[in-house]
Amino acid sequence: MWLRMRLYPREHIGAALRRFKKLLERSGWKGELRAHEYYEKPCEARRRQEARRQRAIHKAAPQPRT
């Protein structure tokens, strides 16, 4: 995946670094690196996805009023 960022003339290095970090975060590149940092067995990946799906279902379910 290629990311391209243009540096503007007389732009402060801190501002450019902040823009670059936001660009990485929005592109999902950082999460992709974390996901592939260690090998994950296919069964563990399925289990994690199923747990994520169950949490979303539970969160979306109407809560009983007390």
C-alpha positions as protocol buffer text, in pm:
chain_id: "A"
residue {
  index: 1
  type: MET
  ca { x: 0 y: 0 z: 0 }
}
residue {
  index: 2
  type: TRP
  ca { x: 142 y: 336 z: -99 }
}
residue {
  index: 3
  type: LEU
  ca { x: 72 y: 656 z: 88 }
}
residue {
  index: 4
  type: ARG
  ca { x: 162 y: 991 z: -54 }
}
residue {
  index: 5
  type: MET
  ca { x: 183 y: 1317 z: 136 }
}
residue {
  index: 6
  type: ARG
  ca { x: 299 y: 1651 z: 4 }
}
residue {
  index: 7
  type: LEU
  ca { x: 506 y: 1878 z: 224 }
}
residue {
  index: 8
  type: TYR
  ca { x: 412 y: 2241 z: 185 }
}
residue {
  index: 9
  type: PRO
  ca { x: 672 y: 2517 z: 167 }
}
residue {
  index: 10
  type: ARG
  ca { x: 759 y: 2662 z: 508 }
}
residue {
  index: 11
  type: GLU
  ca { x: 543 y: 2402 z: 682 }
}
residue {
  index: 12
  type: HIS
  ca { x: 651 y: 2329 z: 1036 }
}
residue {
  index: 13
  type: ILE
  ca { x: 788 y: 1976 z: 1079 }
}
residue {
  index: 14
  type: GLY
  ca { x: 555 y: 1912 z: 1375 }
}
residue {
  index: 15
  type: ALA
  ca { x: 250 y: 1997 z: 1165 }
}
residue {
  index: 16
  type: ALA
  ca { x: 370 y: 1772 z: 883 }
}
residue {
  index: 17
  type: LEU
  ca { x: 429 y: 1486 z: 1126 }
}
residue {
  index: 18
  type: ARG
  ca { x: 82 y: 1530 z: 1275 }
}
residue {
  index: 19
  type: ARG
  ca { x: -75 y: 1520 z: 927 }
}
residue {
  index: 20
  type: PHE
  ca { x: 128 y: 1207 z: 845 }
}
residue {
  index: 21
  type: LYS
  ca { x: 12 y: 1029 z: 1160 }
}
residue {
  index: 22
  type: LYS
  ca { x: -350 y: 1112 z: 1079 }
}
residue {
  index: 23
  type: LEU
  ca { x: -299 y: 986 z: 724 }
}
residue {
  index: 24
  type: LEU
  ca { x: -166 y: 654 z: 858 }
}
residue {
  index: 25
  type: GLU
  ca { x: -454 y: 623 z: 1103 }
}
residue {
  index: 26
  type: ARG
  ca { x: -722 y: 692 z: 842 }
}
residue {
  index: 27
  type: SER
  ca { x: -572 y: 453 z: 589 }
}
residue {
  index: 28
  type: GLY
  ca { x: -576 y: 161 z: 833 }
}
residue {
  index: 29
  type: TRP
  ca { x: -210 y: 91 z: 771 }
}
residue {
  index: 30
  type: LYS
  ca { x: -121 y: 91 z: 1139 }
}
residue {
  index: 31
  type: GLY
  ca { x: -389 y: -166 z: 1222 }
}
residue {
  index: 32
  type: GLU
  ca { x: -274 y: -381 z: 933 }
}
residue {
  index: 33
  type: LEU
  ca { x: 79 y: -384 z: 1072 }
}
residue {
  index: 34
  type: ARG
  ca { x: -46 y: -483 z: 1416 }
}
residue {
  index: 35
  type: ALA
  ca { x: -262 y: -759 z: 1270 }
}
residue {
  index: 36
  type: HIS
  ca { x: 35 y: -913 z: 1092 }
}
residue {
  index: 37
  type: GLU
  ca { x: 289 y: -860 z: 1368 }
}
residue {
  index: 38
  type: TYR
  ca { x: 243 y: -1218 z: 1488 }
}
residue {
  index: 39
  type: TYR
  ca { x: 101 y: -1520 z: 1311 }
}
residue {
  index: 40
  type: GLU
  ca { x: -258 y: -1592 z: 1401 }
}
residue {
  index: 41
  type: LYS
  ca { x: -402 y: -1935 z: 1341 }
}
residue {
  index: 42
  type: PRO
  ca { x: -711 y: -1941 z: 1118 }
}
residue {
  index: 43
  type: CYS
  ca { x: -923 y: -2090 z: 1399 }
}
residue {
  index: 44
  type: GLU
  ca { x: -815 y: -1807 z: 1632 }
}
residue {
  index: 45
  type: ALA
  ca { x: -904 y: -1549 z: 1368 }
}
residue {
  index: 46
  type: ARG
  ca { x: -1248 y: -1705 z: 1326 }
}
residue {
  index: 47
  type: ARG
  ca { x: -1299 y: -1710 z: 1703 }
}
residue {
  index: 48
  type: ARG
  ca { x: -1200 y: -1342 z: 1729 }
}
residue {
  index: 49
  type: GLN
  ca { x: -1436 y: -1245 z: 1446 }
}
residue {
  index: 50
  type: GLU
  ca { x: -1720 y: -1444 z: 1602 }
}
residue {
  index: 51
  type: ALA
  ca { x: -1661 y: -1273 z: 1938 }
}
residue {
  index: 52
  type: ARG
  ca { x: -1666 y: -934 z: 1765 }
}
residue {
  index: 53
  type: ARG
  ca { x: -1994 y: -1026 z: 1594 }
}
residue {
  index: 54
  type: GLN
  ca { x: -2150 y: -1142 z: 1922 }
}
residue {
  index: 55
  type: ARG
  ca { x: -2047 y: -819 z: 2098 }
}
residue {
  index: 56
  type: ALA
  ca { x: -2205 y: -614 z: 1821 }
}
residue {
  index: 57
  type: ILE
  ca { x: -2529 y: -815 z: 1844 }
}
residue {
  index: 58
  type: HIS
  ca { x: -2536 y: -780 z: 2221 }
}
residue {
  index: 59
  type: LYS
  ca { x: -2465 y: -408 z: 2202 }
}
residue {
  index: 60
  type: ALA
  ca { x: -2740 y: -352 z: 1942 }
}
residue {
  index: 61
  type: ALA
  ca { x: -3002 y: -549 z: 2139 }
}
residue {
  index: 62
  type: PRO
  ca { x: -3249 y: -332 z: 2331 }
}
residue {
  index: 63
  type: GLN
  ca { x: -3167 y: -314 z: 2700 }
}
residue {
  index: 64
  type: PRO
  ca { x: -3451 y: -404 z: 2944 }
}
residue {
  index: 65
  type: ARG
  ca { x: -3582 y: -110 z: 3142 }
}
residue {
  index: 66
  type: THR
  ca { x: -3574 y: -141 z: 3519 }
}
